[in-house]
Amino acid sequence: MMIRNLLLAVLLLMSCNVSAQVARWIIHPEYDYIKMLESGFYVASKNGQYGMLDDQEKVVVPMQYDSISVFNSHKALLYKGGRCIGYISDRGEVKNIASLQFDVVGLNSFSDGYLAVCNSSGYFYIRASDDEKLGPYTYATPFSEGYAWVKVPKSMKHVLDGSYTFQVLSANTGGPVNLSLGEYEEDDIDFVSSCCNGKSIIVLKKRFYEYEYKTGKLTPLATDDNPTNKKTRVTALERPVDVRGNGNGYTIRFKQGTMIFDGLMRLTSITYEGQVPRLFEKPKVVIPAPKSNINGIRYNENPLLGLAYEGKEVLPAQFDNVIMLRGNHALLRKSGKMGVLAIDPNTHLRFVLNDNRNIGFEHRLTNTDVKVICPPYMNPKLMTLSSADNDCVINADTRSESVNVETAVLSYKCSLKIPEEISSEQTSSSVKFVLNYDGLKYVPCSISFNTWYVNNYNVQLLSHQFVGSALNVELLVKNNSRYEDGNYFFDVKIVADDSTTCTYKRLNEELYQAHFYRWTEDVVKFNVDITEEGCPTISYSYSIPVKSGNSSKKDKAKSESTEADYQSQGQVKRKFSRPKTPAKKEDSKIILIPN
């Protein structure tokens, strides 16, 4: 039994020190837009201006741009005043090339590591890896699937007369690759589209073909499925190629219909007169979903979301939306603004009650302390601790804070109400606290502790004597509590067993007198019950041997007179019964939202 009690005490002592996962803002929810980058940086927007932040909320690129394009090849374009003025790396390095006075060709992003631009000097490519410029060219298309088509003069003497030829550039080398055009030559090329699904649309002597890069195979574009009708089988031009841009892509008209290309000059559809348009799918880029140990939590009938880490709830419902999860970071929206929150996997908050010591209640209330021990990067000035339990009241005026190289500590004095289920034997109890930190509300943390009721009362049987058929008893009842900072009122009730009649009265602050009569046994048994308000009753049992038998009429009359005297002078005591706390409503069902 001793070993069992020792193990219980150790387990309860360990539970006094409760830990919880640390959640903190790395970017506070005060931005209109945030995009998480693979590099660990963030594109953010506030008041219509864009910039970049790191994971410490430090501004690495000022919020001064009208927009920032999507990142491709670890680079994105910067726009200001309606024009692209440069580009930025996904780690915040800015390259200003506004002096080139260029326009972006095709989509507003790098492609295969190159950005196609043009100005009055011609067409260029800016290589993302080293900022080197390739060109100039007479014409250039954006890179797609590792290839790009450019126009170059046939020779130096043809620069002035405008004669040109087409070349295919490789994204790996930046230089031209050899083409296999069969009976045709490069000078026969009138138009080439960008590569899509390994093929390009190429016009050779006003005829449209599909060109397959791996094999060099040329396949005529047919207007129908009849291989014998050569006049209608090959799609053909009736005039020189006229490419029309519409902001989102390009259009080419030919004899029998129209071709539509996207911003990278990739074929998306062909419409022949009198036929249903033929659609061409772009290659699908599969981006693996980022892995995360965080889950959003949906609560029944609650529009707000919470967060869990490795399946354990950390933050209750308080977020408008959980937008993206990556690793230990969550991009979310709170009160209409976007921010980024991190959960530290190897750092915990520690809640400590009464310095991890067991608590012995001497009265209805006891004063102790509660503290939250945090990692040193957490600012205790941004913390508040509140009680989530009616049996605990925190004194806000006793707040204290301390910070050193290892920890940050927030402390309060608190008053605990004696548990409903308590006795002189050690048992387990608990109390809940809620931490609020930097605008985040944590889930309630329950701290268990070992507790018992300390008997501070001393009852002494000073004297007893028989008067006729009555037994008179004098009792001394003292409260030996070590606390002297308050008045603790208690009731004393003297109760005899069913075979005896008892009356009693209080003579002074500590002295009581009881009168017993009409007993039927050889012993008078009674209890002295002491009840302090809000505390359990402590009972002291006594047995005094007496003579049984009927009393004489004179003794009965004397005892009845004594009974009337005690009833007129004695105080009727009431045993305190602490009302039970209403059962708490069960929590709503929680549903984890998959990553």
KADAGI-V592564 format. One record per residue. RES is the residue in one letter. D_CENTER is the distance of its C-alpha to the mean C-alpha in Angstrom with 2 decimals. Layout:
res = {RES/RES}
d_center = {D_CENTER/D_CENTER}
//
This chain:
res = {M/M/I/R/N/L/L/L/A/V/L/L/L/M/S/C/N/V/S/A/Q/V/A/R/W/I/I/H/P/E/Y/D/Y/I/K/M/L/E/S/G/F/Y/V/A/S/K/N/G/Q/Y/G/M/L/D/D/Q/E/K/V/V/V/P/M/Q/Y/D/S/I/S/V/F/N/S/H/K/A/L/L/Y/K/G/G/R/C/I/G/Y/I/S/D/R/G/E/V/K/N/I/A/S/L/Q/F/D/V/V/G/L/N/S/F/S/D/G/Y/L/A/V/C/N/S/S/G/Y/F/Y/I/R/A/S/D/D/E/K/L/G/P/Y/T/Y/A/T/P/F/S/E/G/Y/A/W/V/K/V/P/K/S/M/K/H/V/L/D/G/S/Y/T/F/Q/V/L/S/A/N/T/G/G/P/V/N/L/S/L/G/E/Y/E/E/D/D/I/D/F/V/S/S/C/C/N/G/K/S/I/I/V/L/K/K/R/F/Y/E/Y/E/Y/K/T/G/K/L/T/P/L/A/T/D/D/N/P/T/N/K/K/T/R/V/T/A/L/E/R/P/V/D/V/R/G/N/G/N/G/Y/T/I/R/F/K/Q/G/T/M/I/F/D/G/L/M/R/L/T/S/I/T/Y/E/G/Q/V/P/R/L/F/E/K/P/K/V/V/I/P/A/P/K/S/N/I/N/G/I/R/Y/N/E/N/P/L/L/G/L/A/Y/E/G/K/E/V/L/P/A/Q/F/D/N/V/I/M/L/R/G/N/H/A/L/L/R/K/S/G/K/M/G/V/L/A/I/D/P/N/T/H/L/R/F/V/L/N/D/N/R/N/I/G/F/E/H/R/L/T/N/T/D/V/K/V/I/C/P/P/Y/M/N/P/K/L/M/T/L/S/S/A/D/N/D/C/V/I/N/A/D/T/R/S/E/S/V/N/V/E/T/A/V/L/S/Y/K/C/S/L/K/I/P/E/E/I/S/S/E/Q/T/S/S/S/V/K/F/V/L/N/Y/D/G/L/K/Y/V/P/C/S/I/S/F/N/T/W/Y/V/N/N/Y/N/V/Q/L/L/S/H/Q/F/V/G/S/A/L/N/V/E/L/L/V/K/N/N/S/R/Y/E/D/G/N/Y/F/F/D/V/K/I/V/A/D/D/S/T/T/C/T/Y/K/R/L/N/E/E/L/Y/Q/A/H/F/Y/R/W/T/E/D/V/V/K/F/N/V/D/I/T/E/E/G/C/P/T/I/S/Y/S/Y/S/I/P/V/K/S/G/N/S/S/K/K/D/K/A/K/S/E/S/T/E/A/D/Y/Q/S/Q/G/Q/V/K/R/K/F/S/R/P/K/T/P/A/K/K/E/D/S/K/I/I/L/I/P/N}
d_center = {44.81/44.38/42.22/40.05/39.58/38.78/36.03/34.58/34.67/32.96/30.11/29.64/29.85/27.12/24.81/25.29/23.04/19.56/16.65/12.87/10.24/9.75/6.72/8.58/9.56/11.93/13.00/12.93/12.76/16.55/17.59/19.17/18.39/16.54/17.35/15.96/19.08/19.86/21.33/18.10/19.23/18.17/20.55/19.85/21.91/22.70/25.70/26.97/27.19/25.46/24.81/22.65/20.13/19.30/16.10/17.34/17.60/21.31/23.32/25.27/26.87/27.72/26.67/30.22/30.41/30.84/28.82/27.70/28.51/26.62/26.71/29.35/30.95/28.33/29.94/29.42/31.94/31.95/33.58/35.16/37.94/37.90/38.70/37.05/37.75/36.14/33.22/30.30/28.90/25.26/25.43/26.80/30.57/32.48/35.88/37.94/40.68/41.61/45.16/45.67/45.48/44.22/42.81/40.29/41.84/39.90/36.13/34.38/32.99/34.23/35.37/36.15/35.95/38.40/38.44/41.57/43.00/46.38/48.55/52.26/52.97/51.56/48.51/46.37/43.47/41.06/39.76/36.11/36.81/39.46/39.86/43.39/45.12/47.10/49.95/51.45/52.07/53.88/50.92/47.64/44.89/41.27/40.61/39.44/39.11/40.76/43.80/45.03/48.45/50.37/53.81/56.12/59.77/62.21/63.85/64.43/67.43/65.35/62.90/65.09/66.15/62.60/63.16/59.98/58.58/55.16/53.24/50.14/47.81/45.60/42.07/42.62/45.68/45.86/49.48/51.46/51.83/54.97/55.27/57.31/58.78/61.81/64.73/62.82/62.26/59.53/61.90/61.83/58.13/57.63/53.86/50.89/47.35/44.24/43.43/41.45/41.17/43.75/46.28/47.53/49.87/53.01/56.16/59.37/62.54/60.94/59.71/56.04/54.85/51.75/51.60/49.83/48.86/49.05/52.52/53.98/54.89/55.91/55.64/57.19/55.11/57.09/57.37/58.11/58.41/62.23/63.03/66.72/66.36/65.91/66.40/63.31/61.39/60.36/58.15/60.02/60.07/62.91/62.29/60.38/56.61/55.03/51.28/49.64/46.13/44.15/41.00/38.90/41.49/45.22/48.12/51.44/54.39/56.99/60.07/58.44/55.05/51.85/49.15/45.63/43.56/39.99/39.11/39.58/43.02/42.02/43.96/42.03/44.99/48.79/50.69/54.36/56.60/56.94/54.19/50.57/48.30/47.31/43.61/42.31/38.73/36.94/35.64/32.10/29.67/27.16/23.96/22.08/18.49/16.24/15.11/11.61/10.52/7.09/7.67/7.13/8.89/12.00/13.91/17.65/19.23/16.14/15.51/12.00/8.89/6.14/3.71/6.17/7.59/11.23/11.57/10.72/8.61/6.61/5.57/8.32/9.40/9.32/8.60/11.79/10.75/8.56/11.43/11.20/9.66/11.80/12.06/9.26/8.32/6.62/9.16/8.61/10.99/11.13/14.66/16.21/15.18/13.16/11.12/9.33/6.52/7.39/7.06/10.78/12.37/15.58/14.87/14.39/15.05/18.37/19.64/23.45/25.88/29.58/29.30/28.90/32.35/33.45/34.24/37.68/38.13/41.55/41.00/38.82/36.38/35.55/33.96/31.59/28.69/24.95/22.97/19.56/20.06/17.56/17.90/20.38/18.29/16.46/18.74/19.76/21.21/17.82/17.12/18.49/18.88/20.09/21.63/20.41/23.83/27.21/28.90/27.37/27.89/26.51/29.01/27.22/30.40/30.12/26.96/27.38/25.46/26.32/25.19/26.82/26.34/24.52/22.47/21.50/22.41/22.11/24.81/26.28/29.31/28.83/31.27/30.92/32.93/34.88/33.35/35.26/36.01/37.61/40.91/42.78/41.20/37.86/35.01/31.21/29.27/25.74/23.98/20.41/18.67/15.63/14.28/13.41/12.77/13.26/12.20/9.05/10.02/9.38/10.83/14.60/16.00/19.46/22.10/25.25/28.57/32.20/34.46/38.03/40.53/42.99/46.57/48.05/51.10/54.62/57.21/60.85/63.80/66.42/69.39/70.62/74.13/75.93/77.75/79.86/77.51/74.40/72.07/70.79/67.82/66.37/62.75/60.86/57.08/55.14/51.48/50.91/47.33/46.45/44.56/46.79/44.34/44.72/47.09/46.20/48.42/49.33/51.69/54.41/55.87/58.81/59.04/61.98/62.08/63.47/67.05/67.30/67.19/65.49/65.33/63.94/63.54/61.98/64.66/62.52/59.02/59.13/62.28/62.49/65.54/65.66/68.61/68.92/71.69/72.70/71.28/72.51/71.46/72.73/69.59/67.53/63.80/61.26/57.74/56.51/53.03/50.96/47.92/45.86/43.87/40.53/41.49/43.02/46.80/48.70/52.00/55.11/57.87/61.61/64.79/68.30/71.41/73.90/77.11/76.85/79.42/80.66/81.32/84.53/84.74/84.95/81.77/79.94/81.05/79.91/76.51/76.05/76.99/74.49/71.77/72.51/72.36/68.92/67.51/68.63/67.20/64.16/60.54/58.65/55.21/52.06/49.52/45.97/43.52/39.88/38.38/35.64/32.13/31.37/29.27/25.62/24.43/22.50/18.81/18.21/17.78/14.31/14.24/12.02/12.03/13.62/12.69}
//
